[in-house]
């Protein structure tokens, strides 16, 4: 899951996936998680609660959230 999220972020924000870690923040990439939410929803077939978006500040937090939805 982590690698897939990193790929999506790298492609969407034109950065190198190898440079991304679970601790990488969207802010440090010049974006916010809202910029990526629709892409994550489409890619993983999930719906991200609008109240949760503010908590999705790092790549790791997105992975944890989506894994929780998939259970």
Secondary structure, DSSP 8 states (H G I E B T S, - for coil): -HHHHHHHHHHHHT--GGG--TT-BTGGGT--HHHHHHHHHHHHT----TTTGGG--BHHHHHHHHHHHH-
